[in-house]
Amino acid sequence: MVTIKDLAKALNVSPSTISMALNNNPRVSEETRKKVKDLAKKLHYHPNLIARAMVKKKTNSIGLLLTDIMSSFFPQIIQGIEDLMTGESYSVILCPTDNDATREREYFRILREKRVDGIITEPVECKENKELWQDFIERKMPVVAILSHPPVKGICEVTVDNVLGGFLATEHLIRTGHKIIGHLAGPYHLQISRDRLKGYRLALKKYNLPCHENLIIETTFDWEAGYNNMRLMLQTKPRPTAVFCAGDIIAIGASFALRQSGFGVPSDIAVMGYDDLFLASIAEVPLTTVAQPKYNLGSLAALKLLALIKGEKVESEILQPTLTIRDSCGSKSGRRNKSIDMAASFSLDFKHKD
């Protein structure tokens, strides 16, 4: 493996001259820089990143922990992070935790040993690793949490307002004429599920509509859960004329169950999704859904992490979801489609209060 000392010996100059030439230091003449770079290319020289990191105390790498990299929700977030970090000459180490506290703890250990400059993470929702999070704060480790909340205070967060998202989804169904609205909720142990459910309840409360508890069914974020629980909801009384699903995959499964049971979407029962995945746009009945700013969330998290790495102060930020209106909810003459109006009315009337 060719080293700086080998290049220095071949050109009869000092190793420091080689180093300065490779880093375009103006103290080295243009002629010398060209000779050094030409020889380095000829001999296939590559810098020793470990040695460089030890000298600079910087590895130009970050860790990215996500709970489920198989989900179609995450690619745009990853792309937003990658685009920004690559532009700043950082590499990203992707770590799938599978929403498991033990795997999260192990990845934290690995990333610390690799001396990454910072971490962007979707926290596993548990308190088992609280001491590790507290250690990040005490060591002033640059960390940005995305999508969900860490078990300690003092960590920069970039999240999406899921209460508002649940409100917008339910209000849209109300504005299209529905009064009996079911909800296929996500797992209750997840804050995002509880927040979307809260938004659903707030919308019904604002419009003085009854909340039928038997029309709220907890599911998981997969197709089979949407399918099976929609079939279960069809057996309830009163039967809903619309259903708000906590995720697009749930909604696609629910739509299939409805059509297989002889119900038209949206002619008999309207279906609302959440996330605005690509699949939502190409479903048999294109899905009206709540869009999360996935790419912007990733790039904003990366910006905040870079600022933390530089020693700057940053603030947590909550991004706003919007509606993407397609065909699965139908329409009603005179309803307003502008999500900005709905968001304004929500903020004015409720401020996330029960």
Contacts in CASP RR format, 6 or more apart in sequence:
PFRMAT RR
TARGET T0000
AUTHOR 0000-0000-0000
METHOD contacts of the structure
MODEL  1
MVTIKDLAKALNVSPSTISMALNNNPRVSEETRKKVKDLAKKLHYHPNLI
ARAMVKKKTNSIGLLLTDIMSSFFPQIIQGIEDLMTGESYSVILCPTDND
ATREREYFRILREKRVDGIITEPVECKENKELWQDFIERKMPVVAILSHP
PVKGICEVTVDNVLGGFLATEHLIRTGHKIIGHLAGPYHLQISRDRLKGY
RLALKKYNLPCHENLIIETTFDWEAGYNNMRLMLQTKPRPTAVFCAGDII
AIGASFALRQSGFGVPSDIAVMGYDDLFLASIAEVPLTTVAQPKYNLGSL
AALKLLALIKGEKVESEILQPTLTIRDSCGSKSGRRNKSIDMAASFSLDF
KHKD
2 40 0 8 1.000
2 43 0 8 1.000
2 44 0 8 1.000
2 45 0 8 1.000
2 46 0 8 1.000
3 45 0 8 1.000
3 48 0 8 1.000
4 15 0 8 1.000
4 18 0 8 1.000
4 19 0 8 1.000
4 22 0 8 1.000
4 45 0 8 1.000
5 15 0 8 1.000
6 43 0 8 1.000
6 45 0 8 1.000
7 18 0 8 1.000
7 36 0 8 1.000
7 39 0 8 1.000
7 40 0 8 1.000
7 43 0 8 1.000
7 45 0 8 1.000
8 14 0 8 1.000
8 15 0 8 1.000
8 17 0 8 1.000
8 18 0 8 1.000
10 39 0 8 1.000
10 43 0 8 1.000
11 18 0 8 1.000
11 35 0 8 1.000
11 36 0 8 1.000
11 39 0 8 1.000
13 32 0 8 1.000
17 28 0 8 1.000
17 32 0 8 1.000
17 36 0 8 1.000
18 36 0 8 1.000
20 27 0 8 1.000
20 28 0 8 1.000
21 28 0 8 1.000
21 32 0 8 1.000
21 33 0 8 1.000
21 35 0 8 1.000
21 36 0 8 1.000
21 37 0 8 1.000
22 36 0 8 1.000
22 37 0 8 1.000
22 40 0 8 1.000
22 47 0 8 1.000
24 33 0 8 1.000
28 36 0 8 1.000
39 45 0 8 1.000
49 59 0 8 1.000
53 59 0 8 1.000
53 60 0 8 1.000
53 115 0 8 1.000
58 117 0 8 1.000
59 114 0 8 1.000
59 115 0 8 1.000
59 116 0 8 1.000
59 117 0 8 1.000
60 89 0 8 1.000
60 90 0 8 1.000
60 91 0 8 1.000
60 117 0 8 1.000
61 90 0 8 1.000
61 91 0 8 1.000
61 92 0 8 1.000
61 93 0 8 1.000
61 114 0 8 1.000
61 116 0 8 1.000
61 117 0 8 1.000
62 85 0 8 1.000
62 90 0 8 1.000
62 91 0 8 1.000
62 92 0 8 1.000
62 93 0 8 1.000
62 116 0 8 1.000
62 117 0 8 1.000
62 118 0 8 1.000
62 119 0 8 1.000
62 120 0 8 1.000
62 305 0 8 1.000
63 92 0 8 1.000
63 93 0 8 1.000
63 94 0 8 1.000
63 95 0 8 1.000
63 111 0 8 1.000
63 116 0 8 1.000
63 118 0 8 1.000
63 119 0 8 1.000
63 120 0 8 1.000
63 121 0 8 1.000
64 78 0 8 1.000
64 81 0 8 1.000
64 92 0 8 1.000
64 93 0 8 1.000
64 94 0 8 1.000
64 95 0 8 1.000
64 119 0 8 1.000
64 120 0 8 1.000
64 121 0 8 1.000
65 95 0 8 1.000
65 96 0 8 1.000
65 97 0 8 1.000
65 104 0 8 1.000
65 107 0 8 1.000
65 108 0 8 1.000
65 119 0 8 1.000
65 120 0 8 1.000
65 121 0 8 1.000
65 122 0 8 1.000
66 74 0 8 1.000
66 77 0 8 1.000
66 78 0 8 1.000
66 94 0 8 1.000
66 95 0 8 1.000
66 96 0 8 1.000
66 97 0 8 1.000
66 121 0 8 1.000
66 122 0 8 1.000
67 96 0 8 1.000
67 97 0 8 1.000
67 98 0 8 1.000
67 99 0 8 1.000
67 122 0 8 1.000
67 124 0 8 1.000
68 74 0 8 1.000
68 96 0 8 1.000
68 98 0 8 1.000
68 99 0 8 1.000
69 78 0 8 1.000
69 94 0 8 1.000
69 96 0 8 1.000
71 221 0 8 1.000
72 277 0 8 1.000
72 278 0 8 1.000
72 279 0 8 1.000
73 275 0 8 1.000
73 277 0 8 1.000
73 294 0 8 1.000
74 294 0 8 1.000
76 294 0 8 1.000
76 295 0 8 1.000
76 298 0 8 1.000
77 146 0 8 1.000
77 294 0 8 1.000
77 295 0 8 1.000
77 297 0 8 1.000
77 298 0 8 1.000
78 92 0 8 1.000
78 94 0 8 1.000
78 298 0 8 1.000
79 295 0 8 1.000
80 295 0 8 1.000
80 296 0 8 1.000
80 298 0 8 1.000
80 299 0 8 1.000
80 302 0 8 1.000
81 92 0 8 1.000
81 120 0 8 1.000
81 298 0 8 1.000
81 299 0 8 1.000
81 301 0 8 1.000
81 302 0 8 1.000
82 92 0 8 1.000
83 299 0 8 1.000
84 298 0 8 1.000
84 299 0 8 1.000
84 302 0 8 1.000
84 303 0 8 1.000
84 306 0 8 1.000
85 91 0 8 1.000
85 92 0 8 1.000
85 302 0 8 1.000
85 306 0 8 1.000
86 92 0 8 1.000
88 306 0 8 1.000
90 117 0 8 1.000
93 111 0 8 1.000
93 114 0 8 1.000
93 116 0 8 1.000
95 107 0 8 1.000
95 110 0 8 1.000
95 111 0 8 1.000
96 103 0 8 1.000
97 103 0 8 1.000
97 104 0 8 1.000
97 107 0 8 1.000
97 122 0 8 1.000
97 124 0 8 1.000
99 124 0 8 1.000
99 125 0 8 1.000
100 124 0 8 1.000
101 124 0 8 1.000
101 126 0 8 1.000
101 128 0 8 1.000
101 129 0 8 1.000
104 121 0 8 1.000
104 123 0 8 1.000
104 124 0 8 1.000
104 129 0 8 1.000
105 128 0 8 1.000
105 129 0 8 1.000
105 132 0 8 1.000
108 119 0 8 1.000
108 129 0 8 1.000
108 132 0 8 1.000
111 118 0 8 1.000
111 119 0 8 1.000
117 142 0 8 1.000
117 309 0 8 1.000
118 141 0 8 1.000
118 142 0 8 1.000
118 143 0 8 1.000
118 305 0 8 1.000
118 308 0 8 1.000
118 309 0 8 1.000
119 136 0 8 1.000
119 141 0 8 1.000
119 142 0 8 1.000
119 143 0 8 1.000
119 144 0 8 1.000
119 305 0 8 1.000
120 143 0 8 1.000
120 144 0 8 1.000
120 146 0 8 1.000
120 298 0 8 1.000
120 301 0 8 1.000
120 302 0 8 1.000
120 305 0 8 1.000
121 143 0 8 1.000
121 144 0 8 1.000
121 145 0 8 1.000
121 146 0 8 1.000
121 150 0 8 1.000
122 145 0 8 1.000
122 146 0 8 1.000
122 147 0 8 1.000
122 148 0 8 1.000
123 133 0 8 1.000
123 145 0 8 1.000
123 148 0 8 1.000
123 149 0 8 1.000
123 150 0 8 1.000
123 151 0 8 1.000
125 148 0 8 1.000
125 149 0 8 1.000
125 189 0 8 1.000
125 190 0 8 1.000
125 191 0 8 1.000
126 151 0 8 1.000
127 151 0 8 1.000
129 151 0 8 1.000
130 151 0 8 1.000
130 152 0 8 1.000
133 150 0 8 1.000
133 151 0 8 1.000
133 152 0 8 1.000
133 155 0 8 1.000
134 152 0 8 1.000
135 141 0 8 1.000
136 143 0 8 1.000
136 155 0 8 1.000
137 152 0 8 1.000
137 154 0 8 1.000
137 155 0 8 1.000
142 305 0 8 1.000
142 308 0 8 1.000
142 309 0 8 1.000
142 311 0 8 1.000
143 155 0 8 1.000
143 156 0 8 1.000
143 305 0 8 1.000
143 308 0 8 1.000
144 155 0 8 1.000
144 156 0 8 1.000
144 157 0 8 1.000
144 158 0 8 1.000
144 301 0 8 1.000
144 304 0 8 1.000
144 305 0 8 1.000
144 308 0 8 1.000
145 155 0 8 1.000
145 156 0 8 1.000
145 157 0 8 1.000
145 158 0 8 1.000
146 157 0 8 1.000
146 158 0 8 1.000
146 159 0 8 1.000
146 297 0 8 1.000
146 298 0 8 1.000
146 301 0 8 1.000
147 159 0 8 1.000
147 160 0 8 1.000
147 192 0 8 1.000
147 297 0 8 1.000
148 159 0 8 1.000
148 190 0 8 1.000
148 191 0 8 1.000
148 192 0 8 1.000
149 157 0 8 1.000
149 159 0 8 1.000
149 191 0 8 1.000
150 157 0 8 1.000
156 304 0 8 1.000
156 308 0 8 1.000
156 314 0 8 1.000
156 315 0 8 1.000
156 316 0 8 1.000
157 316 0 8 1.000
157 317 0 8 1.000
158 297 0 8 1.000
158 298 0 8 1.000
158 300 0 8 1.000
158 301 0 8 1.000
158 304 0 8 1.000
158 316 0 8 1.000
158 317 0 8 1.000
158 319 0 8 1.000
159 316 0 8 1.000
159 317 0 8 1.000
159 318 0 8 1.000
159 319 0 8 1.000
160 292 0 8 1.000
160 293 0 8 1.000
160 297 0 8 1.000
160 318 0 8 1.000
160 319 0 8 1.000
160 320 0 8 1.000
160 321 0 8 1.000
161 195 0 8 1.000
161 318 0 8 1.000
161 319 0 8 1.000
161 320 0 8 1.000
161 321 0 8 1.000
162 191 0 8 1.000
162 192 0 8 1.000
162 195 0 8 1.000
162 196 0 8 1.000
162 199 0 8 1.000
162 321 0 8 1.000
163 195 0 8 1.000
163 196 0 8 1.000
163 198 0 8 1.000
163 199 0 8 1.000
163 202 0 8 1.000
163 352 0 8 1.000
164 199 0 8 1.000
164 320 0 8 1.000
164 321 0 8 1.000
164 343 0 8 1.000
164 346 0 8 1.000
164 347 0 8 1.000
165 196 0 8 1.000
165 199 0 8 1.000
165 274 0 8 1.000
165 290 0 8 1.000
165 321 0 8 1.000
166 195 0 8 1.000
166 196 0 8 1.000
166 197 0 8 1.000
166 198 0 8 1.000
166 199 0 8 1.000
166 200 0 8 1.000
166 203 0 8 1.000
166 244 0 8 1.000
166 274 0 8 1.000
166 290 0 8 1.000
167 199 0 8 1.000
167 200 0 8 1.000
167 202 0 8 1.000
167 203 0 8 1.000
167 342 0 8 1.000
167 346 0 8 1.000
167 350 0 8 1.000
168 290 0 8 1.000
168 321 0 8 1.000
168 322 0 8 1.000
168 323 0 8 1.000
168 339 0 8 1.000
168 342 0 8 1.000
168 343 0 8 1.000
168 346 0 8 1.000
169 196 0 8 1.000
169 200 0 8 1.000
169 203 0 8 1.000
169 244 0 8 1.000
169 272 0 8 1.000
169 273 0 8 1.000
169 274 0 8 1.000
169 289 0 8 1.000
169 290 0 8 1.000
169 323 0 8 1.000
170 181 0 8 1.000
170 183 0 8 1.000
170 199 0 8 1.000
170 200 0 8 1.000
170 203 0 8 1.000
170 204 0 8 1.000
170 244 0 8 1.000
170 272 0 8 1.000
171 203 0 8 1.000
171 206 0 8 1.000
171 207 0 8 1.000
171 342 0 8 1.000
171 346 0 8 1.000
172 272 0 8 1.000
172 288 0 8 1.000
172 323 0 8 1.000
172 325 0 8 1.000
172 329 0 8 1.000
172 342 0 8 1.000
173 181 0 8 1.000
173 242 0 8 1.000
173 244 0 8 1.000
173 270 0 8 1.000
173 272 0 8 1.000
173 329 0 8 1.000
174 181 0 8 1.000
174 203 0 8 1.000
174 204 0 8 1.000
174 207 0 8 1.000
174 209 0 8 1.000
175 332 0 8 1.000
175 335 0 8 1.000
175 336 0 8 1.000
176 242 0 8 1.000
176 270 0 8 1.000
176 329 0 8 1.000
176 330 0 8 1.000
176 331 0 8 1.000
176 332 0 8 1.000
176 335 0 8 1.000
177 332 0 8 1.000
177 335 0 8 1.000
178 240 0 8 1.000
178 241 0 8 1.000
178 242 0 8 1.000
178 270 0 8 1.000
179 209 0 8 1.000
179 241 0 8 1.000
180 212 0 8 1.000
180 215 0 8 1.000
180 238 0 8 1.000
180 239 0 8 1.000
180 240 0 8 1.000
180 241 0 8 1.000
180 242 0 8 1.000
181 200 0 8 1.000
181 204 0 8 1.000
181 209 0 8 1.000
181 215 0 8 1.000
181 240 0 8 1.000
181 241 0 8 1.000
181 242 0 8 1.000
181 243 0 8 1.000
181 244 0 8 1.000
182 212 0 8 1.000
182 215 0 8 1.000
182 216 0 8 1.000
182 233 0 8 1.000
182 240 0 8 1.000
182 242 0 8 1.000
182 243 0 8 1.000
182 244 0 8 1.000
183 197 0 8 1.000
183 200 0 8 1.000
183 215 0 8 1.000
183 216 0 8 1.000
183 217 0 8 1.000
183 243 0 8 1.000
183 244 0 8 1.000
183 245 0 8 1.000
183 246 0 8 1.000
184 217 0 8 1.000
184 219 0 8 1.000
184 225 0 8 1.000
184 226 0 8 1.000
184 229 0 8 1.000
184 230 0 8 1.000
184 233 0 8 1.000
184 243 0 8 1.000
184 244 0 8 1.000
184 245 0 8 1.000
184 246 0 8 1.000
184 250 0 8 1.000
184 251 0 8 1.000
184 254 0 8 1.000
185 193 0 8 1.000
185 196 0 8 1.000
185 197 0 8 1.000
185 216 0 8 1.000
185 217 0 8 1.000
185 218 0 8 1.000
185 219 0 8 1.000
185 246 0 8 1.000
186 192 0 8 1.000
186 193 0 8 1.000
186 196 0 8 1.000
186 197 0 8 1.000
186 218 0 8 1.000
186 219 0 8 1.000
186 220 0 8 1.000
186 221 0 8 1.000
186 246 0 8 1.000
186 247 0 8 1.000
186 250 0 8 1.000
187 193 0 8 1.000
187 218 0 8 1.000
187 219 0 8 1.000
187 220 0 8 1.000
187 221 0 8 1.000
188 194 0 8 1.000
188 197 0 8 1.000
188 218 0 8 1.000
192 246 0 8 1.000
193 218 0 8 1.000
193 246 0 8 1.000
196 246 0 8 1.000
196 274 0 8 1.000
197 216 0 8 1.000
197 246 0 8 1.000
198 352 0 8 1.000
198 354 0 8 1.000
200 216 0 8 1.000
200 244 0 8 1.000
201 211 0 8 1.000
201 354 0 8 1.000
202 346 0 8 1.000
202 350 0 8 1.000
202 354 0 8 1.000
204 210 0 8 1.000
204 211 0 8 1.000
205 211 0 8 1.000
206 349 0 8 1.000
206 350 0 8 1.000
212 236 0 8 1.000
212 238 0 8 1.000
212 240 0 8 1.000
214 236 0 8 1.000
215 233 0 8 1.000
215 236 0 8 1.000
215 238 0 8 1.000
215 240 0 8 1.000
217 229 0 8 1.000
217 232 0 8 1.000
217 233 0 8 1.000
219 225 0 8 1.000
219 226 0 8 1.000
219 229 0 8 1.000
219 246 0 8 1.000
219 250 0 8 1.000
221 246 0 8 1.000
221 247 0 8 1.000
221 249 0 8 1.000
221 250 0 8 1.000
222 249 0 8 1.000
222 250 0 8 1.000
223 249 0 8 1.000
223 250 0 8 1.000
223 252 0 8 1.000
223 253 0 8 1.000
223 256 0 8 1.000
224 253 0 8 1.000
225 250 0 8 1.000
226 245 0 8 1.000
226 249 0 8 1.000
226 250 0 8 1.000
226 251 0 8 1.000
226 253 0 8 1.000
226 254 0 8 1.000
226 257 0 8 1.000
227 253 0 8 1.000
227 254 0 8 1.000
227 256 0 8 1.000
227 257 0 8 1.000
228 257 0 8 1.000
229 250 0 8 1.000
229 254 0 8 1.000
230 243 0 8 1.000
230 253 0 8 1.000
230 254 0 8 1.000
230 257 0 8 1.000
230 258 0 8 1.000
231 257 0 8 1.000
231 261 0 8 1.000
233 240 0 8 1.000
233 243 0 8 1.000
234 257 0 8 1.000
234 258 0 8 1.000
234 261 0 8 1.000
234 263 0 8 1.000
240 269 0 8 1.000
241 268 0 8 1.000
241 269 0 8 1.000
241 270 0 8 1.000
242 266 0 8 1.000
242 269 0 8 1.000
242 270 0 8 1.000
242 271 0 8 1.000
242 272 0 8 1.000
242 329 0 8 1.000
243 254 0 8 1.000
243 269 0 8 1.000
243 270 0 8 1.000
243 271 0 8 1.000
243 272 0 8 1.000
244 272 0 8 1.000
244 273 0 8 1.000
244 274 0 8 1.000
245 251 0 8 1.000
245 254 0 8 1.000
245 271 0 8 1.000
245 272 0 8 1.000
245 273 0 8 1.000
245 274 0 8 1.000
246 273 0 8 1.000
246 274 0 8 1.000
247 273 0 8 1.000
247 274 0 8 1.000
247 275 0 8 1.000
247 289 0 8 1.000
248 273 0 8 1.000
248 274 0 8 1.000
248 275 0 8 1.000
248 276 0 8 1.000
248 277 0 8 1.000
248 279 0 8 1.000
248 280 0 8 1.000
248 287 0 8 1.000
248 289 0 8 1.000
249 277 0 8 1.000
249 279 0 8 1.000
250 273 0 8 1.000
251 271 0 8 1.000
251 272 0 8 1.000
251 273 0 8 1.000
251 274 0 8 1.000
251 280 0 8 1.000
251 287 0 8 1.000
251 289 0 8 1.000
251 328 0 8 1.000
252 279 0 8 1.000
252 280 0 8 1.000
252 283 0 8 1.000
252 287 0 8 1.000
254 271 0 8 1.000
255 265 0 8 1.000
255 271 0 8 1.000
255 283 0 8 1.000
255 284 0 8 1.000
255 285 0 8 1.000
255 287 0 8 1.000
255 328 0 8 1.000
258 264 0 8 1.000
258 265 0 8 1.000
258 268 0 8 1.000
258 269 0 8 1.000
258 271 0 8 1.000
259 265 0 8 1.000
259 284 0 8 1.000
262 268 0 8 1.000
263 269 0 8 1.000
265 271 0 8 1.000
265 285 0 8 1.000
265 328 0 8 1.000
266 285 0 8 1.000
266 327 0 8 1.000
266 328 0 8 1.000
266 329 0 8 1.000
266 330 0 8 1.000
270 288 0 8 1.000
270 328 0 8 1.000
270 329 0 8 1.000
270 330 0 8 1.000
271 285 0 8 1.000
271 287 0 8 1.000
271 288 0 8 1.000
271 328 0 8 1.000
271 329 0 8 1.000
272 287 0 8 1.000
272 288 0 8 1.000
272 289 0 8 1.000
272 290 0 8 1.000
272 328 0 8 1.000
272 329 0 8 1.000
273 280 0 8 1.000
273 287 0 8 1.000
273 288 0 8 1.000
273 289 0 8 1.000
273 290 0 8 1.000
273 328 0 8 1.000
274 289 0 8 1.000
274 290 0 8 1.000
274 292 0 8 1.000
275 289 0 8 1.000
275 290 0 8 1.000
275 291 0 8 1.000
275 292 0 8 1.000
276 289 0 8 1.000
276 290 0 8 1.000
276 291 0 8 1.000
276 292 0 8 1.000
276 324 0 8 1.000
277 289 0 8 1.000
280 286 0 8 1.000
280 287 0 8 1.000
280 289 0 8 1.000
280 324 0 8 1.000
280 326 0 8 1.000
281 287 0 8 1.000
281 326 0 8 1.000
283 328 0 8 1.000
285 327 0 8 1.000
285 328 0 8 1.000
286 326 0 8 1.000
286 327 0 8 1.000
286 328 0 8 1.000
287 326 0 8 1.000
287 327 0 8 1.000
287 328 0 8 1.000
288 323 0 8 1.000
288 324 0 8 1.000
288 325 0 8 1.000
288 326 0 8 1.000
288 327 0 8 1.000
288 328 0 8 1.000
288 329 0 8 1.000
288 330 0 8 1.000
289 323 0 8 1.000
289 324 0 8 1.000
289 326 0 8 1.000
290 321 0 8 1.000
290 322 0 8 1.000
290 323 0 8 1.000
290 324 0 8 1.000
291 321 0 8 1.000
291 322 0 8 1.000
291 323 0 8 1.000
291 324 0 8 1.000
292 319 0 8 1.000
292 321 0 8 1.000
293 319 0 8 1.000
293 320 0 8 1.000
293 321 0 8 1.000
293 322 0 8 1.000
296 319 0 8 1.000
297 319 0 8 1.000
300 317 0 8 1.000
300 319 0 8 1.000
304 314 0 8 1.000
304 317 0 8 1.000
307 313 0 8 1.000
307 314 0 8 1.000
308 314 0 8 1.000
320 343 0 8 1.000
322 339 0 8 1.000
322 340 0 8 1.000
322 343 0 8 1.000
323 337 0 8 1.000
323 339 0 8 1.000
323 342 0 8 1.000
325 337 0 8 1.000
336 342 0 8 1.000
END
